[in-house]
Amino acid sequence: MKTKSNIIDKEGFSRIITRISHEILEQNKGSNNLVLIGMRTRGEFIAKRIKEKIKEIDGVDLPFGVLDVTLYRDDFRTRMKQPEVSVSDITFDINEKDIILIDDVLYTGRTVRSALNALMDLGRPRSIQLCILIDRGHRELPIRADYVGKNVPTSLNEEIKVKMEEFDGEDAIYLVEAEKK
């Protein structure tokens, strides 16, 4: 996989988390009734960082959960290899809550659709807002993010690789050549 460019470095990553956290608080007129749910894997770490930043800004420790959508994906049965399934960890009631659903990259919209299905199986939230670190375009479903760290238009032979300190040992976002299938 060939790296084409470093889109965001550690400092830029931190600025995006700060800006998105402020936008969430501004759009929702504070943190009342908000819950954060990060999608495995990197969405979970992004959500934890936003949770800490909101706590720093607003003084509120928001409920936080992790959602695994592997079994909800529409390509689950068409993949050749056995998927790695994790457990969702949402220990609070989502009924009538304003959910901020957080993931790293928005591409076709299919993963977000899977997440929406999974959340609706857990309850009936008042609203679900989507927070994405990178929106790379190429939507196949009518899904858009409410909060976007950065829009990075890509070609179909390019991918976005998000690296996070907690999982990859560094904070950076790269534009890379897609692996040939």
C-alpha positions as a printed Julia matrix, in Angstrom:
181×3 Matrix{Float64}:
   0.0     0.0    0.0
   1.65    3.2   -1.2
   1.16    6.39   0.82
   0.23    9.29  -1.45
   0.09   12.0    1.23
  -0.17   12.71   4.92
  -3.49   14.55   5.18
  -3.52   15.23   8.93
  -0.77   15.05  11.53
  -0.99   14.73  15.32
  -1.68   18.44  15.88
  -4.32   18.56  13.17
  -5.97   15.49  14.66
  -6.19   17.23  18.02
  -7.62   20.41  16.46
 -10.34   18.4   14.7
 -11.38   16.7   17.95
 -11.57   20.09  19.68
 -13.57   21.71  16.87
 -16.03   18.83  16.55
 -16.56   18.78  20.33
 -17.43   22.49  20.29
 -19.74   22.0   17.29
 -21.6    19.18  19.06
 -22.14   21.34  22.14
 -23.19   24.36  20.07
 -25.6    22.43  17.84
 -27.23   20.73  20.85
 -27.21   23.85  23.05
 -25.05   22.07  25.62
 -24.66   18.46  26.65
 -28.1    17.79  28.16
 -29.55   14.44  26.94
 -26.47   13.59  24.81
 -24.84   10.16  24.67
 -21.77    9.21  22.64
 -21.51    5.92  20.77
 -18.32    5.05  18.92
 -18.23    2.43  16.19
 -15.56   -0.24  16.51
 -12.65    0.16  16.12
 -11.31    3.64  15.51
 -14.7     5.3   16.03
 -14.52    4.04  19.6
 -11.24    5.89  20.22
 -12.43    9.05  18.48
 -15.57    8.98  20.66
 -13.46    8.62  23.83
 -11.42   11.66  22.83
 -14.56   13.7   22.1
 -16.0    12.57  25.46
 -12.88   13.83  27.26
 -12.86   17.11  25.32
 -16.54   17.76  26.09
 -15.85   17.01  29.75
 -12.99   19.53  29.65
 -15.17   22.18  27.92
 -18.56   21.64  29.59
 -17.67   19.79  32.79
 -20.05   16.92  31.97
 -19.09   13.26  31.78
 -21.36   12.0   28.98
 -22.52    8.38  28.76
 -20.31    6.49  26.34
 -20.83    3.22  24.49
 -19.27    1.11  21.75
 -21.18   -0.36  18.83
 -20.05   -3.33  16.73
 -22.03   -3.61  13.48
 -20.33   -6.65  11.93
 -23.44   -8.84  11.99
 -25.62   -6.01  10.64
 -23.56   -5.41   7.51
 -25.24   -6.19   4.2
 -22.04   -7.84   2.92
 -21.72  -10.15   5.94
 -22.72  -13.29   4.03
 -20.97  -12.4    0.77
 -17.47  -12.13   2.21
 -15.21  -15.12   1.79
 -13.41  -14.96   5.12
 -14.92  -15.31   8.59
 -15.55  -11.82  10.02
 -14.12  -10.86  13.39
 -17.11  -10.1   15.58
 -16.82   -8.06  18.76
 -19.42   -7.24  21.34
 -21.21   -3.92  21.52
 -20.88   -2.25  24.9
 -23.8     0.09  25.55
 -24.75   -0.1   29.22
 -27.31    2.73  29.29
 -30.83    3.2   27.96
 -30.83    4.94  24.56
 -34.58    5.6   24.53
 -35.35    9.3   24.03
 -31.62   10.16  24.04
 -29.8    12.29  21.48
 -27.13    9.94  20.18
 -23.91   11.17  18.64
 -22.78    8.2   16.5
 -19.03    8.44  15.8
 -16.83    6.76  13.19
 -13.57    7.45  11.42
 -14.32    7.43   7.66
 -17.59    7.9    5.79
 -17.49    6.27   2.36
 -20.5     4.48   0.81
 -22.75    4.89   3.86
 -23.34    1.16   4.27
 -21.57    0.89   7.64
 -23.62    3.79   8.98
 -26.83    2.13   7.73
 -25.78   -1.0    9.62
 -25.18    1.07  12.75
 -28.6     2.69  12.49
 -30.22   -0.75  12.27
 -28.24   -1.94  15.31
 -29.2     1.14  17.34
 -32.89    0.77  16.49
 -32.74   -2.8   17.78
 -31.55   -1.38  21.12
 -34.26    1.24  21.55
 -35.9     4.39  20.22
 -33.59    7.38  20.48
 -34.95   10.92  20.15
 -32.32   11.65  17.5
 -29.16   10.21  15.98
 -26.48   12.59  14.76
 -23.5    11.35  12.77
 -19.96   12.49  13.52
 -17.21   11.5   11.07
 -13.5    12.26  11.11
 -13.09   12.04   7.3
 -15.77   12.17   4.6
 -14.26   10.78   1.4
 -17.38   10.84  -0.78
 -18.67    8.07  -3.09
 -21.96    7.61  -1.23
 -24.21    4.73  -2.29
 -26.93    5.53   0.25
 -28.53    8.88   1.18
 -26.48    9.34   4.35
 -24.65   12.48   5.41
 -22.67   13.45   8.47
 -23.76   16.19  10.86
 -20.18   16.77  12.02
 -17.2    16.31   9.71
 -13.55   16.68  10.65
 -12.38   17.04   7.06
 -13.78   16.39   3.59
 -11.22   14.56   1.46
 -12.5    13.79  -2.05
 -10.91   10.56  -3.25
 -10.81    8.55  -6.44
 -12.0     4.95  -6.41
  -8.37    3.76  -6.46
  -7.56    5.66  -3.26
  -8.3     4.95   0.39
  -8.09    6.85   3.66
  -6.04    5.25   6.44
  -6.71    6.64   9.92
  -3.98    5.9   12.43
  -4.64    6.41  16.13
  -2.18    6.34  19.0
  -4.37    3.92  20.99
  -4.46    1.33  18.19
  -1.67    2.12  15.72
   0.95    3.94  17.77
   0.51    7.31  16.01
  -2.09    9.97  15.27
  -2.21   10.63  11.53
  -4.45   10.32   8.5
  -3.03    9.2    5.17
  -4.27    9.08   1.61
  -3.07    5.77   0.13
  -3.42    3.79  -3.07
  -6.15    1.18  -2.72
  -5.11   -2.44  -2.59
  -5.88   -4.28  -5.81
  -8.65   -6.86  -5.38
